[in-house]
Amino acid sequence: MASFDGAQLPRQPLSMGLLLSLEPPELRRLLKSGLRLGLAPPELEQLLRQDWGLETGSPEADTLLAALAEREWFRWNPQAERWKTHLG
């Protein structure tokens, strides 16, 4: 399981350069997976389980997703019904 401390994430808008510099690698993979088409809920569930050892809805998964949504980097898009990464 990858370690995650949301307090350590920068609070600036997400750029491709910032995305590529983020640690751990699992965080980069999650954000890169959300680019373009985004992730359907089953794809996000699989990625969280495989890379992070987390189940969707667990406190740890909720903390991860909340930290990314708070920064407006990764959030649910109801129109597309996908989790999407937002640059800029």
Backbone hydrogen bonds in HBPLUS format (Angstrom, degrees):
<---DONOR---> <-ACCEPTOR-->    atom                        ^
c    i                          cat <-CA-CA->   ^        H-A-AA   ^      H-
h    n   atom  resd res      DA  || num        DHA   H-A  angle D-A-AA Bond
n    s   type  num  typ     dist DA aas  dist angle  dist       angle   num
A0008-GLN N   A0005-ASP O   2.92 MM   3  5.63 155.3  1.99 120.9 128.1     1
A0009-LEU N   A0006-GLY O   3.17 MM   3  5.46 161.0  2.21 108.6 114.4     2
A0088-GLY N   A0014-LEU O   2.59 MM  74  5.37 163.6  1.62 155.8 157.9     3
A0019-LEU N   A0015-SER O   2.86 MM   4  6.09 165.8  1.88 153.6 158.0     4
A0020-LEU N   A0016-MET O   3.00 MM   4  6.17 159.8  2.04 148.4 152.9     5
A0021-SER N   A0018-LEU O   2.98 MM   3  5.12 141.8  2.13 102.1 113.8     6
A0022-LEU N   A0019-LEU O   3.31 MM   3  5.46 157.5  2.37 104.5 111.0     7
A0027-LEU N   A0024-PRO O   2.93 MM   3  5.48 137.8  2.11 114.3 125.0     8
A0029-ARG N   A0025-PRO O   2.94 MM   4  6.24 160.7  1.98 153.3 158.7     9
A0030-LEU N   A0026-GLU O   2.96 MM   4  6.14 154.8  2.02 142.2 148.6    10
A0031-LEU N   A0027-LEU O   3.02 MM   4  6.26 170.9  2.03 154.7 156.3    11
A0032-LYS N   A0028-ARG O   2.79 MM   4  5.94 162.6  1.82 154.9 160.5    12
A0033-SER N   A0029-ARG O   2.91 MM   4  5.96 149.0  2.01 141.5 149.8    13
A0034-GLY N   A0031-LEU O   3.15 MM   3  5.20 135.5  2.36  96.6 108.5    14
A0035-LEU N   A0032-LYS O   3.23 MM   3  5.39 161.4  2.26 104.9 110.6    15
A0085-THR N   A0034-GLY O   2.93 MM  51  4.65 164.4  1.96 109.2 108.4    16
A0038-GLY N   A0035-LEU O   3.32 MM   3  5.41 161.8  2.36 123.9 118.5    17
A0039-LEU N   A0083-TRP O   2.73 MM  44  4.93 158.1  1.78 142.0 149.2    18
A0083-TRP N   A0039-LEU O   2.71 MM  44  4.93 163.0  1.74 147.0 148.0    19
A0043-GLU N   A0040-ALA O   2.88 MM   3  5.26 123.0  2.21 112.6 128.0    20
A0044-LEU N   A0040-ALA O   3.01 MM   4  6.35 156.5  2.06 157.9 165.5    21
A0045-GLU N   A0041-PRO O   2.91 MM   4  6.13 165.1  1.93 155.8 159.8    22
A0046-GLN N   A0042-PRO O   3.00 MM   4  6.17 158.7  2.05 142.0 147.3    23
A0047-LEU N   A0043-GLU O   2.97 MM   4  6.17 163.1  2.00 148.3 152.9    24
A0048-LEU N   A0044-LEU O   2.84 MM   4  6.04 169.2  1.86 160.5 163.0    25
A0049-ARG N   A0045-GLU O   2.99 MM   4  6.12 158.7  2.04 146.6 152.8    26
A0050-GLN N   A0046-GLN O   2.80 MM   4  5.90 168.6  1.81 155.3 159.0    27
A0051-ASP N   A0047-LEU O   2.84 MM   4  5.68 165.4  1.86 151.5 155.8    28
A0052-TRP N   A0048-LEU O   3.02 MM   4  5.06 139.6  2.18 119.8 132.0    29
A0054-LEU N   A0048-LEU O   3.08 MM   6  5.34 176.0  2.09 125.6 124.5    30
A0053-GLY N   A0049-ARG O   3.13 MM   4  4.48 133.4  2.36 106.2 115.4    31
A0058-SER N   A0055-GLU O   3.00 MM   3  5.58 157.2  2.05 139.5 140.2    32
A0062-ASP N   A0058-SER O   2.87 MM   4  6.07 166.1  1.89 161.6 166.0    33
A0063-THR N   A0059-PRO O   2.91 MM   4  6.05 150.8  2.00 142.3 150.1    34
A0064-LEU N   A0060-GLU O   3.02 MM   4  6.27 161.0  2.06 148.5 153.0    35
A0065-LEU N   A0061-ALA O   2.96 MM   4  6.18 175.2  1.96 158.3 158.8    36
A0066-ALA N   A0062-ASP O   2.86 MM   4  5.87 154.1  1.92 144.2 152.2    37
A0067-ALA N   A0063-THR O   2.98 MM   4  6.11 157.9  2.03 148.1 153.3    38
A0068-LEU N   A0064-LEU O   3.16 MM   4  6.43 156.8  2.21 149.6 155.8    39
A0069-ALA N   A0065-LEU O   2.87 MM   4  6.02 155.2  1.93 146.3 153.8    40
A0070-GLU N   A0066-ALA O   2.80 MM   4  5.88 154.4  1.87 147.2 154.2    41
A0073-TRP N   A0068-LEU O   2.94 MM   5  5.35 160.1  1.98 164.7 159.1    42
A0072-GLU N   A0069-ALA O   2.86 MM   3  4.65 149.5  1.95  99.0 108.8    43
A0086-HIS N   A0073-TRP O   2.67 MM  13  4.96 155.6  1.73 133.5 140.4    44
A0075-ARG N   A0084-LYS O   2.96 MM   9  5.61 155.1  2.02 153.7 155.4    45
A0084-LYS N   A0075-ARG O   2.89 MM   9  5.61 171.4  1.89 153.5 151.6    46
A0077-ASN N   A0082-ARG O   2.79 MM   5  5.45 158.9  1.83 154.9 161.9    47
A0081-GLU N   A0077-ASN O   2.74 MM   4  5.59 127.2  2.02 146.0 162.8    48
A0082-ARG N   A0077-ASN O   3.32 MM   5  5.45 150.2  2.41 138.6 143.5    49
